[in-house]
Amino acid sequence: MSAHGVTALIDTHSHLDAGEFDADRDAVYERARAAGVAVQVVPAVSAANFEDVAATCGRYPGCRPAWGLHPMYLHVHHEKHLAALRHQIEQWRPVAVGEIGLDLFVPDLDYAAQEFFYVEQLKIAREYDLPVLLHCRRANDPILKHLRRIRVRGGIAHAFSGSRHQADEFLKLGFRLGFGGAFTWTRATRLRALAAELPLEAIVLETDSPDIPPAWVGQGRNEPAELARIAGVLAELRGISVEAVASQTAENARAVLGPLG
């Protein structure tokens, strides 16, 4: 239970190591704890930031690492970083391999290179029996195609914004779907409908801090403390209590990522 008497929340995707938090990271973490966020999963995006993620997770007892090579950081990835990823997993077993995947939104990202790193990291996740945190912006179908071929131990489709059919396909493969700031905007009608209608067992909560700010933050910096209010929006859309949302989404996160402490 949190200090508010509500089941502790799990932020399944928080980049607390990001430079946007350098000036006040301690305060950001404490605000999250005060808001009932007990655990934050902090995904790496490149071999260069493994050290920052490790330092963040070492400093803050509620943070858990994921190690991976993000598709939007192709400009810094090298094939040798796959060996570095294996080494990092062996040094500090993460809750998942991530953030990995494909991005078909950003122009001029080399698709073949994205696909190479995605597929190789799926193989690493399978080798170490780890779930994956998937970046799948406008790429759900090719993401799913490779998941059917290279079976991993489930994971999370981060910032899910696909169709109900695509959602069901992820669920069949043992995944949960990440919902955060995007569905809090009233104009996001399709995403709000999904948040309301999907089985609650399918959903995990996330902020993607400092990115994907919820409606009340506008264009400002997002932070993990906002997860409590995001949970409230989900509860309102579904006509259930915040306690029910917090309890089930935390259970869902642990079902795919393990105990989390």
N, C-alpha and C positions, 0 to 999 in steps of 0.2 A: 504493500500500500504506500502511496505517496503521503506527503505532509497534508494534502488536501482530502485524504480519505478515499481517493480514487486509485484504482489499480495503476501501478507505475506504467508509464508509456515507454515504448521503444521507437527511437528514430532510426529506421533501417538504412538511412542514407544521409550522412552529414559530413561535409568536407571541413571539419573543424580546424584542420591543419592549414587551410587556405590563408593566403596573405591578407585577405580582407579582415581577418580576425587578429592580426599581429598586435594591434594596439590595445586590445581589451579581451583577449581570449579567456583569461581567468573569469572575468565578469560574465562573459557569454556562457561559459560552462555553468557557473553558479546560478544564472537566471534559468537555465534549462532545468537544473536540479530542483530549483524552487517551484518550477511549473509542473513538476511531476515526471520529467523525462529522466528515467533511471539509466538507460543505455543508449549510446549512440554508436552506430556502425560507421567507421571512418574508412572509405575506400581510397586506395592509391590510384593515381592516374598515369604514372610513369615510373621507371626505375629511379629517376632523379628525386622523386618525392617519397620513396620508401622510408628514408630517414626521418622526414618530417612527420609522416603518419606514425612511425614507431615512437618518436618523441612525444607526440600528442597522446597516444594511447598509453605510454608509460607514465605520463604526468597526471592524467585524469582517470580515476578508477572506473568510471562508467563507460569508457570508450573501448571499442573492440576493433581491431584492424581487419581490412581486406586488402589483398595485394593483387594488383593487376595493371594492365597497359591499356589505357582508354583510347578509343578510335580517333578522338579529336586531337590527340597528341602524336599523330604519326610523324610529325617533323622531328621528334626527338627519339623515336623508337628505333632500335637496331635489333637485328636477329639475336645478337648476344644477350639482349635483355631478357629473353626467354629463359636462359640459363640463370640469370640473376633472379628471376622470379622463382624458379625452383629453389634456389639457395635461400631466398627470403622465406619461403614457405617452411623450409626445414629449420630455419633459425627461430621462427615465431609462427607457429601454426595459426592461420587466420580463421575467421568465421566463414570466409568465402574467398573465391578468386574473383576479383573485380576492382575496378569497374571495367568491364570488357564489353565488346559488342560491335555494332555497326551504326553508322550515322549517314542517312541519305538526305539529310536536310542541309548540312553545310556544303556549299559549292566547292568543287575542286579538291575534295578529299579523295585520294586514290583508292578506289573501291577494292582493287585486287590486293593492295597492301592491307587495308582494313580486314578483308576476309582472311588473309594469311594469319594475322595476329589473333583474330577471333578464334579461328579453328584451332590453332596451336595452343591457345589458352584453354579451350574446351578440353583438349587432350590432357593438359596438365591437371585441370580440375578432376577429370576422370581418374587420372593416375593417382592423385592424392585423396580421392574420395571426398571432394569438397563441393559444396554448392557454388553457384555463380551469381554475381550481381550484374545484370544486363542493361547496357545502354542500347536502346532500340528505337531511336528517333526516326520515324518514317521507314522503319526497316523490320517490322514485325515478321513478315513472311520469310525473308531470307534468314533472319535469326532462327525462326522455327525450323526451317529446312535443315539447318546444320544441327540443331538440337535433336532432331529425329534420327540423325545419322550418328551423332556422337553423344551417347546418352550419359548425362551427368546426374548428380544427386540433387536435382531440382535447383531452386534458388528464387530470385526475385526479378521480375520484369520491372525495372526501375522507371518511374515517371510514365506509367502505362497510359497510352492514349489511343489504343487501337479499337477495333470493333468487338462486339460481343463474341463473334465467332473466333477471332484471334485470342480473346481472353480465354475462351473455353479450351482452345488448343494448348495454351500455356498451362492451364490447370491440369489437363490430361497428362502433361509431362512432369507434374510434381512441383510446379511453380506457384508462387503467390504474386500478386500484382501490387506495385507500389503506387500509393495515392498521396499527394501532398498539396502544395499551394495552388496548382493549376485548377483543381476542381472547385476551389472556393470562389472563383470569379463567376458571377451570375451569367455571363455570356457563354460560359463553357457548358452549354446545355447537354451535349452528347456525353461529355465526361461526367457531368453531374448525374445523368440518368444511369450511367454505368455504376457510379458510386452508390446509388440508391438501390439498384436492382441486382447486382452481383451477389452471390452468397457471401455473407460477412466473413466466412472462413477463407475466402479467396483474397482478402485485402490485408495489406500491411501499410502502416503509416510511415511517412518520410518527410523531410523538409528539403533535402538537397542544398542545405545552407552552404554558401551564402546566396545560392541561386534559387530560381522558381519561387519568388516571393508570393505569399497569399494576397488576396484582394486588399486587406486592410493595411498591408505594408506598401502596396503600390509598386513603384520602381526602386524602392530602397533595398537595403541589405536584409536578406532573410537570416534567421538564426534558429537554433534548435528549440528555444523556448516557445516558438510559435506553434509547435506540435500540439500543445494542449488545446489551442483554439481551433486548429485544423480538425482535431478529433471531435470537437464540439459541432463543427459544420457537418461532419459525416453523421454524427448522431441525429442532428436536426433533419437532414435529408432522409434518413431511414426511419425516423420516428421512434428512436430508442434512446436509452440513457447513455451519457458519456461513459459511465462505468462499464456498460456492456461493450461499447466500442473499444475502450482501453483494454479490457480483459481479453476479448477475442483477438484483437489485432496483435497483442503481445504474445498470445498463445500461437498465433499463426507464424509470427517471426521466429519463435523458438522451434516450431515444427520444421522449418527449412534451414535455420542457421545453427541450431543446437541450443544448449542451455543459456549461453550469453552471460551467465553470472548474475 
